[in-house]
Amino acid sequence: FPVTITITREDLLQIFNQFNAHAALGSHHGDSSKFIYQTRIEYHYLEALKKATEQNIRLSGMIGRNINFSNRYVTNTFLKLEADVDYFAAQSEVDTSNTAVVKINPSAIFTIGRNFYLEAGLAIMAQSDTASYGRLFPHLSFNAHLIENLLIIHGGISGGISRHSLRSLVAQNPFINTSTHLGFLTNRMEISGGIKAAFSDNVSLNFSASHAMLDNFAFFVSDTTAPFQNTFVTTFDNIIRLMVRGELITQFGRDFQAIISAALFDYNLTNQLKPWHLPTSELTFSARYNIRDRVIFTADVFGRSATYARTFNPQGNQVVPVQLQNMHIDLNLGVEYRLNPLLSLFANFSNLGNQRLERWKNYPTQGFRFMAGATLAF
């Protein structure tokens, strides 16, 4: 007999309410011999209607001062102490948790000569859940101005612990099952470096690369327990990620600006077959042309490589990767006409290729879109 499944509004609807607030206090005096300090408090509240809530309170602070330590090489030394407490209280349909990440980070910044800066420190971190764990992470970074304002190289070694909070996961994937497991991400060690170059007042280049060893990295996979598999849960893996980024920036006054950037990713996975829903390359181009502050043209191009979703064979005992999309380019154009400083008209054209792409499995993007309207400034 055929099975009838009734789809209700609650099966398809996902509503989130958020409230965020923060306050900061710091010193701004110019006397380098005095202590300087910065303090900050943040509060974040997330509610998935009738399904889950999460509260996050974060306290952070820094105190530091210059000391009289110099020699023929070191021209200035700045000592600082940073502290951070990140507390989470989460409640879902199946679980309640209270977790925290605590960090104490003493460090010193040395100015060597006029154009070389070295920071060395140690991050003492602890995560608190049903059990507590402590870890030490070295922090070392440098910044060298080889040609002042024209050529800078930078690099560093870092690591740390962070929470896979419900708020951070929802920001990545709004179709998540809010009862999914959260956990902690441990960046065991990340080595990074890069170069910043200015060829002229109008053209500059940024290039960077990093190699990170990440434990408990979160991937999104379809929730096979959901009747329609229209939500996602997290699955975790220990990975090594190599990332290379490049960015070229051109700007000619207020009339024309353009940025083209590209990123390549390589994932060395322990248990997963693919980096689910993540591309291995991305391309972005953005341009803005301003004609006498009257007519403004914009263009945005986004490109991504193929991505994969996790599925299973009919027996349900073997993972079968499914390709969601090939390498694609998404083109968007816009125009704005300013009638006066207060009133302007605009028209935006999105997805000019009318492509039906799946950023997330079973959620194809909208095709060609057109929006026109007016803006009024008071």
Phi, psi and omega in degrees: 000143177293145179262128179262125178246124180266124178263122177258168180298325181292335179291336186248344189265134175228115182240130177239137171243136181230148172222129182227141177210150176207158176216147182221151178217134180205165178268149182225018181287155185265001180280110184290347180276350181264158176292141170246153182213156174217136176227149181209140174232137180232146174225130179229131178235130178232133177231123168265114195311118176064010185236320185199154173223154176213131173244137182228122175242126180234127176244130179219153180201160178214140173224140182193168177196158172284144177238161182276069175231114179204158175212200184291342180254313183272120181262343179201145178227129180237122178257139179214157177228122178247144178221147185210132174234121182241107186249138181231133172237112186237145177219128178234186180291341185238352188203156172228135184217150173229115185227164180204154171235127182241136181223136169235127188225092172279144180202167177224140179245122181250131172262119183248116187068218180255339193229016180232130182233133182231128177241129180230135181197182181220124178265119176259112188233151177218143174245139182237123177218228173293337173222163182243142180224145177240146180217155173246137180229126176287144175232117181219129179213155177219157179216116185238123176268093182290318173231116190306125179066004182239323184217118182230134171245149182212159179190174180179170174231131183209177178185178179164180180237137175220160182267133166283082182280159177298322180296317180291325179289320178296324178297330178276318186218102183286354182262021185285148169285118188288356175263008182294158179290144184257279176084188183237146173257128177247118174268095186298317175195134176232123178253127184222159177195163181187180181218141174237127183225140175244114181279334177196187176291347187250343187228131178219161184224137172236133178222136180211158177213150179212152178229114187236137174255108190244122176260138179067040177288137186265127169246154178258129177228157181297139178280104184287349177274346178284139184304325183248004182049043182255013173232170184234151174236169180265144167230143190246152179207153172269122188229163167240124185242125172255128183229132178233129181231145174221145183215130177242127186239130174234140179209128178238087182061219178266357187279319186216131173224141178213141178226128173237131182222151179219148179219140176238139181231139173230126184247124172258107188261150179269311186241327184282151180278330181218157171281085192309126176068008180251135178279163174260355175206148178221146179224134180224136174225129178226135180221149180217126181238119185251118179257098175055036179055025180244311179240130182234123177255140177229149176218136178225130179235129179235132178231141178219147176281179180298146174234163185229149175243153179271126172228177181234157175290169183304331179281345179076017183244008180215133180284135178235108176293137178239127178284128183274324184198155173275179171303132185218159177237131180246120184250133179225138180232154178210154177218141178229135177240119183267109178290321177200178182300343183257332189233133177216155177248148181216158174215131180237136179241117185245148178052061183297337177279357179052047182268138176259092186255153179249097171294320175236143184303134180072011177233077178293145179286163176291152178282214181302135180228145178228133178222134177224151180181196181225151175238140181232124179258134181261000000 
